[in-house]
Amino acid sequence: KHRARMILFDTIFLSLMCLVIKLNQYNGLNINCGPQRGDVGFQGKNKELRCVCSSTSDQTFGEELFSEIVNPKLSSSSSNTQRVLDKITHIILGNCNTVRIILDLDRVDRDATELTDISFEDIESVSVQFRNIVQPRMKFVFTNIVSNQLTGRISGRSTILDMFFRQFNTAARDQTSVTFRNIDIQANIRLLNFQDIGHVRVVDSHFDTINDLDILR
């Protein structure tokens, strides 16, 4: 009986250890920001923070808040932002496997940012749920994303948006898709641009105004 209990204990212990290891593998995005060692990259008038996943297999654990992903990185680079006084206007996230985020821009550190541009690059699958847009003008760029899905709500008819979806990888063009699903955009879309996108779908969605629809193949 003692031996049987020891075997049972060992089995339970190993199972728990395997579970902990598995959970650690899916604890969200592990990203590094800046050109080198967390530094902020400043290019012209745009103050740019580039964040890349540590591995191309990295993915979000369910849906994650954008603010919770970037705020720690903004805090770690605060000394750089204080040196130049200007706030970060452009955040780029790239080189991941799957990214599912809630875009809560109202909770992004306003002491470090004044965002006008959000970009996603070189990611297999991106799902963005829009929640709060705080700037009167915003640009969203999706580059080399095989599967794009946009949901949520963008209110404010005085808000002006530019949206770009671009696939520069020739082999992936036919598989690349953009899906607007259950999205309500009351803002004014000044430009909606698709470049070499294989499929575009609109499902149960509403757009108040699209001034310029640009499709390039």
N, C-alpha and C positions, 0 to 999 in steps of 0.2 A: 504493500500500500504506500509505504514511504517513497519507493522508487517511482510509482505511478504518479504521486503528487509532484515529485520533482520534475518528471517529464512534462506534466501539465503546466507547471509553473514556467518551465523553459519555453514551452510552446507559446504561452500567453505573452511572455516577455519579448520573444522574438517578433510576435505579431504586432505588439505595441511599437517596437523599434522600427519595424517596416512602415507602420502608419505614420510615425513622426518624420521619417526620412521622406516619405511620399508627400506629406503636407509641406515640408520645407522646399520641395521642388516646385510647389505651386503657390508660393507665398506672394505672388505678384511680380511686377516687372522689377528687374534689377538693372538700373540704368546708370550710365555715367554721362555727365553733362560738361559741355565746353570742349574746345579744340584739344586741350591738353590738361589733364589732371584737374578737371573741374573748373578751369578758367572760363570766363565768359568771352565770346568772340564778338568783337565790335566791327561792323562793316558799314562804312558810310554813315548815313543818318539812322539806319536800323541797328538797334542793339540786339544782337541775336544770341540766344542760348540754344545750343544744339545738344540734344540728349539722344544717346543710342543705347540699345539693350546690350548687356554684357555678352549675350549669346543670341544668335538668330533663332534659337528655339524658345526664347523667353516669351511668356505670355501673361496676360492679366488673369487674376483669379476671380472668375465671374466678371461683373462690372465693377470698375474702380473709378473713384472720383479723380478727375484731372488735377484738382487742387492738391490732393493727398500725394499724387505722384511727383508734382513739380515743386511744391512749396519747400520740402526739405532741401532740394537742390538749390533753390533760390536763396535759402538761408545760408547754405554753405558757401555761396559765392557773393555774399553781401558785401564783403570787403572790396571786391572788384567794382561793384555797382556804386559804392560810396566814393571810390576814387574818381570816377568819371562823371558823377552827379546824375547823368542821364539814366533813365529807367529802361529796362528791357522791353522791347516792343514786339519781338518775334521769337516764338518758341517752336523748335523743330523736334519731332520725335521720330526715330527711325530704327531700322535694322532689327525688327522684332518678328515673331511668328504671328501672334494673334493679339490684337489690342481691342478691348471693349471698355469704353470709358463714358462717363457722364461728364459733359463739358460744363462744369460749374465755375465759369470765369469770374463770378462775383466773389468767390472765395479764394482766388489766387492772390498771393501776397501783393497788395497794392503799393507797399513801400518800395518794392523792388521792380515792379512792372507797370507798364501802361500798354497793354497788349492791343495790337492792331492786326497781327498776323499769327495764324496757327498752321503749321505744316506737318504732314505725315508722309514719310518716305520709306520705300523699300520694306514693306510689311505685307505678309501674306493676306491677312484679313483684318479689316478695321471696321468697328461698329461704334458710331458716335451718337450719343443721345444729347441733343441740345437742351440746355436748361435755362441759363441766364447769359445774355450778351450785354456787357456793360458799356462798351465803346460805341459811339455813333457810326463808326465805319470799321468793318472787319473783313479780312481776307482769309479764306480757307483754301489750302492747296493740298491735294492728295496725289502723290507721285509714285508710280510703280507699286500700286496696291492692287492685288488681284481681285479681292472681294471688298467692296465698299458698301456699307449700309448706314443710312442716316435716318434718325428718328427724333422725336421730341418736338419742341416748340421754340420758335424765335419770334418774340413779340416786338412791338414798336415799329410803327409804319415809317417813322423818320430814320430808322436804322438802315444803313446802306451796306450791302454785302457783295463781295466778289467770291465766286467759287470756281476752282480749277480742278479738273480730274485728268491726269496725264499718265499715259503708259509708254515709257521709252524702251521697254524691253520687247523687241519684236516678237519673240517666241510666245509671249504671254498675252498679246493683244486680244486674240479671239476669246480667251478665257476670262478676260477682265470684265467685271460687272460693277455697275453702280445702281443701288436700289434705294429709293426714297420710300420708306415704309412708315405709315402713321405719323407723318411729319406735318406740322402746321407752321408755315413761314409767312408771317404777316409783314416782315421787313421787306424793304425794296431790294430785290436782287438786281444789281446794276449789270453784272455779267455772270453768265453760267456757261462755263467752257468745258468741252469734252474733247480730248485729243487722243485718238487711237484707242478708244474704249469700245470693247466688243458688244456689250449689252447694257442698256439703261432701262430700268423699270420704275414705275411710279405706282405705289399701292396705297390706296386709302389716304391720300395726302392732299394738301392744299397749299397753293402758292398765290399770294396776293398779286405780286408784280414781278415780272421778269422782263427787264428792258432789252437785254441783248442775249440771245441764245446762240452760242458759237460751237459748231460741231466740225471737227477736223479729222479726216481719215487719210 
